[in-house]
Amino acid sequence: MKLNKISILMLAAVATLASCNDINEQNPAGGINTLQQIQETNEAIASRSEATFLGMYSMMGKPLATYGTSSSRADDFGYISASFSQDIEGADVVVEDNNYNWFSVAAEYTSRTPNYANPYMRYKLPYNQIGVCNELINALPEGSNHWAQAKAVRAFAYMSLAPYFAFSYSKDKTALDIPLLQDGVDYTNNPRATLEEVYTYILNDLDEAIAALAQSDEKRADKTQVDVNVAYGLRARCELAMGKYAEAAADAEKAMQGYTPASIAEVSVPSFYNIEDHNWMWGIDITNAQEQVYPYATSASWIGSFSSNAYSAACQCYASCNILLWNQIPATDVRKGWWVDENLQSPLLDGQKWDNGSGNVAEGQDIATYEYDDKMAFLPYTNVKFGMMSGIGAATNNNDWPLMRVEEMILIQAEGLARSGNEAKAKEVLTNFVKTYRDSNYSIPAMRDLTDEIWFQRRVELWGEGFFVADAKRMSKPIVRFHEGEKTNWPDAFKFNLAADDGWLNMRFSQRETDNNKGIIDNTGGSVPVPGQNGNLRDGVTD
């Protein structure tokens, strides 16, 4: 049965190469496809604005969101797959070099090829979402709750693009970034805005969203939607990117009101799959109906390690931690167990049971080495951070996805304080968080700069959640996957480092966008990384 299952997945993986140019069959980004979708919605559902409003959120994690149900693309699941791609382009999320890895283009950085599907999906979804937000903003009463949510989501969508097409705001805020889809714009000739213009636009949206949401008596329906706390959190992210550090710290503190981090006990088991967890501020709720659209195009299939209907387990496409980062985590830190060690052991597996409901059962530490038709053994440093909503070994890939957690806000507050000159308070915030919620023996190490220590904590805490590349670029840090002469678990084909100023770090625009938008001047710097390059680079964290 394993051969049959893997053969099916293999066909899908081979389709990755065959479908690189199917991008040319898609509608251009920037609103045209969105207007068609809205017209279809109007015909099918009487309540236009409510349907459009709900669609603004549901599109974020929808399987086959870009290419449709006829494509069977296992890497097409909205913002979640974009987030996964961005972390794979970093240093800490290690993936395998095999025939089943749909995300290999991100690992090898051929994701800059303009007619490839992976970069197109990462570009198209945010602009589709921006188009929906524009429709709502123009149709809804100014200052209303849903109008404010659309403003915040539009800001989020732009922030999902802005860090990847230019270097940092602090390096050159006049650098060209991405086009803005403003009223009256000619989509066929819409030049790239500067970083300053993009982030000012984002900040204005968030200012207006916060002002309206703070005055609104209407509550969000659930945690899939934005409220004033989330809007403050989004503004804190924006301010951090712009170097407004004191403001970022203040907004992060406002955002976290009413939330507490997950306890040591709560993260001592596989978790991070349930939007109802008290530390989640905002997330994507993957319903059973959504995952059944195409269960392989889900976070449980790729980022988690516990599904019996997944690329990760069936094809040994596990997402693992870079040994350079894992070695830096103290043994007393509960997060050390978010990944198995080189001997495939983790305390998070104690008391757990893999059960697919068909007699395939393994318990405790045996889960890591257990193999049967649809499960291969874990690899060293495989993650067990992300649990399974339906139970370990289940085949229903309905794991939810975190878009914002209170832990991130605490770390933004600490960084904002540190970078705005209040190191004493920053150390207090950081120490209280880690010592109370992750490692009771924690103290800030003397050998690491405070801002590097905060980045280390972000890299461990937010591993796999899509923050690495944006963080590295805003801090002008290199991508360091390996140290020359030291042990590495990166496959040879993906074993390279990139300097902080390497032009290849900046995304390219899809061919469909440049064909249809003559105002685009594309990025041209850098070249495809060569395996083994820049082994002497260091990042201040894994040194």
N, C-alpha and C positions, 0 to 999 in steps of 0.2 A: 504493500500500500504506500510506503514511503516513496518508492520510485514513481508510482503513479502521481502522487501529490506533487512531488518535486518536478516531475515532467510538466505538469500543468503550469506550475509557477515559472518554470524555465521558459516556456513559450511566451509567457507574459513579459519576462525579463528581456528576451530577445526582441520583443516588440518595441522596447525602448529605442533600439538602434533604428528599426524600421520606421519609427514614427517621428524621427527628429524633424523632418520637413513637413509633417502634418500641421505644424504651426501656421503654414501659409494658407490653410483652409479656414482659419479662425477669423472672427471679426476683430477689427483693431481695438486696442484698449482706448479708454478715454470717453466712454459714454454711449457709443452707438449700440453695442450689445445690450447695455443696461436699459436703454429706451425700448428696445424690442421686448426685453423681459417684462418691463412694466406694462406694455401694451397687452402682452399675454396674460399678465396678472389681472388687468382690468376686465378682460373678457371672461376670465374664469371665476373671479371673486368680486362680489359687489362692493365690499368694503375696501376700496382701493388703498387708502392711506394706512389702514391697519395691516393689511396684507404686505404692503411695501415695507412698513416699519418692522414687522416680524422677519421679513426676508432679509433686511439689513443685517440681522444677527445670525439667522440660520445658515446663510451662505458661508460663514466663517470656517466651519469645520465639516462641511458637507462632502461626502465621498463623491469623486468624479465631478467636482464643482466647476472645473474649467472645460474639460473636454467632453463631458456628457457620458451617459450610460452605455453608449456604444463603444467607448474607447477601452474600457477595462485597464486603465492606467492605475497601477498600484501606488504611484507617487502623487496622485492628484486628490488631496483632501484638504484643500483650502489653506487657511492661515497656519494650521498645525504642520502641514508638510513644508510650508515655507520656513517656519520656525526651525524645523528639523534640519532643513537644508543649510540654513544659516549657521547652526551650531556645528554641523559636519564640516563647514568651511573654516571652522576655528581649530583649536588645538586639543580640546578636552573630550570630545565625543568621537570615539574611534569606531569605524565601521569596516567591514570586511571587503576584500577585493575578490569577488567571486561573480559567477554568472547570474546571480539572483538579485544583486544589489541595484535597485532602481535609482539609488541616490549616489552612485559612483561619480557622476559628473560633478557633484558638489565636492566630493572628497578629493578629486584630482584637479579641480578648478577649471575643467572645460565648460563649466557653467557660464562662461563668458561668450560662448559660441552663439551668435545671434539667432540661429534657426533651431536651437534646441528647445525642447519642451519645458525642462525644469526652470530655466530663467524666465520663460514666457509666463508660466503659471504664477510665479512669484511676483511678476509685474502686473499681470492682468487682474488678479483677484482684488487687490487694493483699489485699482481704478474702477472696477465694476462696483465696488462698495461705495466709493466716492460718488459715482453717478447716482446710486440709490439715495445717498445722503443729500445730494444736491436737489433731487426731486422732492424729498421730504421737506427740506429747509424752505424751498420755494412755495410749497403747498400748505404748510402748517402755520398756524398763528405764531407770530414771533413771540418768544418768551415762554411758549407752552412747554410742558414736560417733554413731549416727544420731539419737538423742535430742538430742545436743548440736548437731548440724547443724540440726535442726528449730528449736531455740531461736534459733540465729543467723539463720536464714532468716526466722523470725517477726519478729525485730528489724528485719531489712532491709525487710520488707514494711511495717511500721509507719513506718519512716523514709522510705518511698516516699510516704507520705501526710502525715505530721506537719507538714512545713514549709509546706504549701500551704493550710492551713485557718486559720492564725493568723499573727500577726506573730512576731517573734523571741522566743526564750526570755529573752534578756537584757532585752528591752523590758518584758515582762509574763508571767512564768511561770504566773500564775493565769488567763490567758486560756483560753477554751474552745477545744479543738482537735478531736479526733476520738473516736468511741466506741472503747472497748476491748472485745474479745470474750473475756471471762473465763468460766471455768467457772460454770455456773448462771445466766448472765445471761439476762434476758428480752429477746430480740431485738426485740420489739415496743415496748419502752419502755427503751431503752438510751441515756441521756443522754451528751453529749460530756464526755470527761475533760479536765482542764486540761493545759496543756503540761507542767507539772511532773509530773503523774501519768503522762502518756504517755512522756516521756523517762526517768522513773525505771523504768517497766516495761521499756522497751527496754534500759536499762543493766543491769537485773537479769538479763534474758535473756542478754545478752552476757557478763556476769560468770560465769554458770553454764556457758555454752557454752565459754568459754575455759578454765575450770577443768577441765572434762571432756575437752576436746580435747587439752589439754596433757598429760593423763595417759593418753590412749588410745594403744594400740599399733597400732590400725587406721588405715590411710592412706586418704585419699579416693580414689575410683576415677579421677578426672581433674579437670581444672580447672573443670568445670561445678559442682563441689561445693565446700563450705566446708571449710577446714582451720583450724588455729589461727592461721596468719598472716592469713587473711581475717577471722577473728573479731576479731583485734586491730585490723585496718583498719576494720571496722565500728564498733568501740568508739571508735576515734579520731574517726570522723565524728560519732558521737553526742556525744562530749565537746566537739568543736569547736562543735556547735550549742548545747550547754549552757553554753558559756563556761568550760569546764574546760580551759584552754589548756595548762597544763604537763602535765596527764594526756594530752591529745590528742597532744602532741609525743612523749611517752614511748611511747605505744601505737603511733604511726605508725612509730617507729624499730624497735619489735619486729616490726611487721607486715612491714617491708621486708626482713627478714633472709633472705638467700639469693637475692634478686632484684637485678638491675641494670637501669637504664633502657635503652631503645633508643638505639643510637648515632646520631651525626649521619648516618653512611652509611646506616643502616637506615631512617631517616625521610626520606631524600633521594629516595625513590621512594614512590608511592602504597602505603599499608600499612593497619594498623589493621583487619584483617579475619580474622586467624587466631589462635584461642585458644591455639595452641601457641607463640606468640611468647614469648620469655623474660621480657619485661617485664610480661606479663599475669599477674595473680595469681588472677583469677576472671573467668569469662565465660559467655556463652551460645553453645553450639555448635549452629549451624543446619545440620542435616543435609540431604542432597538430598531425602530423603523429606518432611521438614518444609516445605521451600520449595515443593515440588510441590503442597502443599495449596492454596496460592494465592500464586504468585510475586510478585504486585503488593504483597502485604502483608508486606514485608520491608524491612530497612534498605538493602539494595542498590537497591531500587526507589525509595527516597525520599531517603536521606541520602547515598548514594554517587552518583557521576556516570558510572560506567563500564559499566553493564549495558545490553544491547540489548533488554531485556524489562522496561522500567521506566517509571514516571511521570516520573522526573527527566529522562532523555534523550529519550524519545519526545514528551513534552509540555512540555519546557523548564521543568520544575518543579525546577530545580537548587537545592540548599541553598548559599547564598553567605555570605561573610563581610561583616559591616558594614564599610563603608569607614572609619568612625571608628576601629575596632579595628585594621584592616589597616594603616592609615597609621602607627600607633604602633609597629609591629614593625620593628626595624632591618633594613636590607638584608643585613646579615651573618648574620642568624638564619636557620637552615635552614627554620624554620616559616613564613617569609614566602612560601615556595613551596608551602605547603599549599593555597593558593588561587591561581588565575590572576589576573593584574593586569588593569587596565582595557583592555589590548590583547590579553587572553586568552592571555598568555604565563606559563609557569611552568617552572622548571628541572626539576621533577618529571616533566614530560612527555618530557624528552629520553631517547631510547632505548626509549620505550614504543611499543606497537603496538595499535591498536584493530582487532580481527579477530573478526567474529561467526560465522566459519566458512562464510559464504555468499558470499564474494567482496567483502564490504564491509570495506575495509582503509584505515586511516590511520596515519601514523607521526609520532612526535615532536610538535612544536608544532602540526602540522596536525590532531591529534585534536580540539583545542578548536574549530576552525572547521568541521570536517567535518560534513556532513549527508547523510543518506539516509533511507530509509523510517522507521526506528525510532530515529533520532538527530537531534536538533537541536543547533545550535551552543551552546557554553557561553555563559553570560552573564558580564559582568565580575564578578570575585571569586568565581566558582564554585569550590567546594572540590574539590581533588584529593587531599585528605588520606586519604580512605578508598578503598583500592584494591578489587580484585575477586578473590575466592578462585578463581574458575574462569577467570580471565584477562580482561584488559581487552577489552570488546566482547562477552563471553560472555552467554548468556541464562539461565544457572543462578544464581539469586540466593541462594547459600548462604553469604553472608558471616557470620562469627561476630560477636559483639558484646562489647566489653569492659565488665565490671561494676566492675572494680578493677584499676588499673595501679600499678606501683611509683612512677611519676612523681607520681601523686596523693599518695601517702604522704609523699614528700619535701616536697611543697608544704604538706601539713598539718603536718609537723614544723616547717618554717620559720615558718608562721603561728603555731603554738602557742608556739614560742619567742619570737617577736616580741611577741605579745600577753601573755606571762607575764613580760616584763621582761628577757629575754635577747636583746637585739637583736644583739649582736656574734656570737653563735652562729647566730642566724637568718640574718644576712647571709652568714656562712660557708657554711651549708648551701645557701642559695639560689644564691650565686655559683658554688659548686662544681658544682651541678647544671647550671645554664644554660651556664656556660663549657665544661664538659666534654662535654655531650651535645646542645647546641642552637646555641650561638653562642660561638665561641672568643674573640671580641672583647668579650664581655659585661662590663659593670660596672654596679652598681646606679646608676640615674640619680639625680642630686641633686635634680631638680625634683619627684620623686614621693615621697610618704610611703611608708615601708617596707611597711606592711600593704596599701596600695594597689598597690605594685609586686608584691607576692605575688599579689594578686587579678588583676592584669594577667597574670601568668604562668599562673595557673589558667585564665583566660579564653582564652588562646592555646593552651595545652597540652591542655586538656580540651574545646576547642570541639566542639560537636555531641554531646557525651557525656552531656548532661542535668543539668549542675550549676548553670547560670546563676541561675535564679530562687531556688533554695534558698540560694545564696551571697548574692545581693543582699538577700534578706529577713533572713537571720541577721545581716548587717552593716548593716541599715537603709540600704541604698543605693537611689537611684532607678533606674528603668529608663530609660536614655537611649539612644534609637535615632537621634536626629538633633540637630544644632545649628542653631538658627535662622540662616538666611543662608548656611549652608555646604552643599556638595555632599553628597547622600545617595543611597544605592542602595535604600533602603526604598521600596516602592510607596506612592503617596499615601494609599491607604486604610489602610495600616498605619503610617504615619509619625506617631507621637505618642510622648510621654514620660509616665511615671507617677511621681508623687512617692512617696517611700519609705513614707509613711503613708496612701497612697490605699487605701481599703477595698476597692476593686475588685481588688486584688492577691490577696485571700483567696478561695479557691475556695468555691463553693456546693455544697450537697449535692444529689444527684440527686433528681428528683421521686419515683422509685421508693423511694428510701431514706426520704424524709420521709413518704411515704404509709404505709410499713410500720413505721417506727420513730417513734412519737409522742413519744419523749423528745428528739428533735433540735430544738434552737433554731438556726436557720440564720443564716449571715452576711448582713448587709444593707448594709454600708457601700459608698460609692463609686457610680460609674455607668460605663456603657460609654465608653471613651475616644473623644474626638473627634479626627479627623485634624488635625494641626498643633498640638495642645495642648502647653503647657509646654516650648516650644523653648529656654527659658533654663536648664533644669536641667542639672547637670553631675554626674559620678559619681566624679571623682578619678583616673580612668584615661584616658578619652578626651578630657579637657579640652583 
